[in-house]
Amino acid sequence: MKALADIQKVPPLFVSLLLTTLSTLTAPAFASTQAIFAADGSKATVLLMSMMSGDTDAAKLYAAVNVPEEIISGKRTKRLEFNNSNNVRAFSVVCVMSAFIDGNGTCTVIIHAAANSSIDKETLTARLSVDQPAELATIAPLFVIAAGSESIYATADGRFTVRAEYAAPVNAAPLMRALEINYR
């Protein structure tokens, strides 16, 4: 009976917080892809998080971005910026991953309004399509792309994707025809 008396002395708020914390630690959690659309239609910002076991969206994008890693304030960081042929920013990514907890971190992806992008805040869709050879030569090396693979990256919920399209092979090597970045 002494144990029951001790439990009754614990404040209810503490018990509620403890149970909530335990349930989040034991329940599988998967990051949802979220986006914020600028009121003026100038950009769509896609947020990806990997904070618990099973949340791999940010960690997978971090691995798919083929730029040198930097250590900033003790965190592993990758930054990618792509300007189109008119030298207008069309796309950027910043991923920050924990140096201490493997796989934990966030990525922020911004699709900017440009000649080769469409942003629709009414339907909550954003798309960047790169199909000019000079632009493809610039953006393709910024991603880790398996030879001939169409899917470069996709979130677990399928709302954010990076895909390549290929033309018929030239001299037995597929030629990238387009790279598309979509949020839907």
C-alpha positions as CSV (number, residue, x, y, z in Angstrom):
1,M,0.0,0.0,0.0
2,K,3.0,2.3,0.5
3,A,3.7,2.2,-3.2
4,L,0.2,3.2,-4.1
5,A,0.4,6.1,-1.6
6,D,3.7,7.2,-3.3
7,I,2.1,7.1,-6.8
8,Q,-0.8,9.2,-5.6
9,K,1.7,11.9,-4.5
10,V,3.0,12.3,-8.1
11,P,1.5,15.4,-9.7
12,P,-0.9,14.5,-12.6
13,L,0.8,16.8,-15.1
14,F,4.1,15.0,-14.6
15,V,2.4,11.6,-15.1
16,S,0.7,12.9,-18.3
17,L,4.1,14.2,-19.6
18,L,5.8,11.0,-18.8
19,L,3.2,8.9,-20.5
20,T,3.2,11.1,-23.6
21,T,7.0,10.9,-23.8
22,L,7.0,7.1,-23.4
23,S,4.4,6.7,-26.1
24,T,6.3,8.8,-28.6
25,L,9.5,6.9,-27.8
26,T,7.9,3.5,-28.4
27,A,5.5,4.3,-31.3
28,P,6.9,4.2,-34.8
29,A,7.0,7.7,-36.2
30,F,7.5,8.7,-39.8
31,A,8.2,12.3,-40.8
32,S,5.5,13.9,-42.8
33,T,6.5,16.3,-45.6
34,Q,5.3,19.8,-45.0
35,A,5.4,22.8,-47.2
36,I,4.9,26.5,-46.8
37,F,3.9,28.6,-49.8
38,A,4.8,32.3,-49.9
39,A,1.7,34.5,-50.1
40,D,3.1,36.2,-53.2
41,G,3.8,32.9,-55.0
42,S,7.6,33.6,-55.1
43,K,8.6,30.3,-53.5
44,A,7.5,27.0,-51.9
45,T,9.5,25.8,-48.9
46,V,9.5,22.1,-48.2
47,L,10.5,20.9,-44.7
48,L,11.8,17.4,-44.1
49,M,12.7,16.0,-40.7
50,S,14.4,12.9,-39.4
51,M,14.1,13.0,-35.7
52,M,13.2,9.5,-34.5
53,S,13.9,5.9,-35.6
54,G,12.0,5.3,-38.8
55,D,12.1,9.0,-39.9
56,T,14.6,8.8,-42.8
57,D,13.4,11.5,-45.2
58,A,16.0,14.2,-44.3
59,A,18.8,11.6,-43.9
60,K,18.0,10.2,-47.4
61,L,18.0,13.6,-49.0
62,Y,21.3,14.4,-47.3
63,A,22.8,11.3,-48.8
64,A,21.3,12.1,-52.3
65,V,22.8,15.6,-52.3
66,N,26.3,15.4,-53.9
67,V,28.0,18.4,-52.5
68,P,30.9,18.6,-49.9
69,E,29.8,18.3,-46.3
70,E,30.6,21.2,-43.9
71,I,30.7,21.1,-40.2
72,I,28.9,24.2,-38.9
73,S,28.4,24.6,-35.1
74,G,29.1,20.9,-34.6
75,K,26.5,19.8,-37.2
76,R,27.0,18.1,-40.5
77,T,25.7,20.4,-43.2
78,K,25.2,20.3,-47.0
79,R,24.1,23.2,-49.1
80,L,23.0,23.1,-52.7
81,E,22.0,26.1,-54.8
82,F,20.9,26.0,-58.4
83,N,20.5,29.1,-60.6
84,N,18.9,28.6,-64.0
85,S,20.4,29.8,-67.3
86,N,19.0,33.3,-66.7
87,N,21.1,33.3,-63.4
88,V,17.9,33.3,-61.4
89,R,17.8,31.1,-58.2
90,A,15.5,28.2,-59.0
91,F,16.2,25.7,-56.3
92,S,18.1,25.4,-53.0
93,V,18.6,22.8,-50.3
94,V,20.1,23.1,-46.9
95,C,20.4,19.9,-44.8
96,V,21.6,19.9,-41.2
97,M,22.3,16.6,-39.5
98,S,23.3,15.8,-36.0
99,A,27.0,14.9,-35.6
100,F,26.1,12.9,-32.5
101,I,22.8,11.1,-33.3
102,D,23.1,9.3,-36.6
103,G,20.2,10.0,-39.0
104,N,18.7,12.9,-37.0
105,G,18.4,16.2,-38.8
106,T,16.4,18.4,-41.1
107,C,16.4,19.5,-44.7
108,T,14.8,22.7,-46.1
109,V,14.1,22.7,-49.8
110,I,13.1,25.9,-51.6
111,I,11.6,25.9,-55.1
112,H,11.7,29.5,-56.3
113,A,9.5,31.1,-58.9
114,A,11.4,31.1,-62.1
115,A,11.0,30.5,-65.9
116,N,11.3,26.7,-65.4
117,S,9.2,26.3,-62.2
118,S,5.5,26.5,-61.3
119,I,4.2,27.2,-57.8
120,D,0.5,27.0,-57.1
121,K,-0.4,27.8,-53.5
122,E,-4.1,27.0,-54.2
123,T,-3.4,23.4,-55.1
124,L,-0.3,23.3,-52.9
125,T,2.0,22.1,-55.7
126,A,5.4,23.2,-56.7
127,R,7.5,21.9,-59.6
128,L,10.9,22.7,-61.1
129,S,11.6,21.1,-64.5
130,V,15.2,21.4,-65.9
131,D,15.4,20.3,-69.5
132,Q,18.0,22.6,-71.1
133,P,21.3,20.8,-71.7
134,A,23.5,23.5,-70.1
135,E,21.2,23.5,-67.0
136,L,21.2,19.7,-66.8
137,A,25.0,19.7,-67.0
138,T,25.0,22.0,-63.9
139,I,22.3,20.4,-61.7
140,A,22.7,16.7,-62.4
141,P,26.1,16.4,-60.7
142,L,24.6,18.0,-57.6
143,F,22.8,14.7,-56.9
144,V,23.9,11.1,-56.4
145,I,22.3,9.4,-59.4
146,A,22.5,5.7,-60.0
147,A,23.2,5.1,-63.7
148,G,19.9,5.1,-65.6
149,S,17.8,5.4,-62.5
150,E,14.7,7.6,-62.8
151,S,14.0,8.0,-59.1
152,I,16.7,10.0,-57.4
153,Y,14.8,10.8,-54.2
154,A,11.3,10.4,-52.8
155,T,10.0,11.1,-49.3
156,A,8.3,8.2,-47.4
157,D,4.9,9.8,-48.0
158,G,5.7,10.4,-51.7
159,R,4.8,14.1,-51.6
160,F,8.3,15.3,-52.5
161,T,10.3,13.7,-55.4
162,V,13.4,14.3,-57.5
163,R,13.2,12.3,-60.8
164,A,15.3,12.1,-63.9
165,E,14.0,11.4,-67.4
166,Y,16.2,9.8,-70.0
167,A,16.2,9.9,-73.8
168,A,17.2,6.8,-75.8
169,P,20.7,5.6,-75.0
170,V,23.5,7.2,-77.0
171,N,26.5,5.0,-77.5
172,A,25.0,2.6,-74.9
173,A,24.8,5.3,-72.2
174,P,21.5,6.8,-71.3
175,L,21.3,10.6,-71.9
176,M,19.4,12.6,-69.2
177,R,16.7,14.6,-70.9
178,A,15.1,16.3,-67.9
179,L,15.3,16.5,-64.1
180,E,12.1,17.3,-62.2
181,I,11.6,18.3,-58.6
182,N,8.0,18.1,-57.4
183,Y,6.0,18.7,-54.3
184,R,2.4,17.7,-54.3
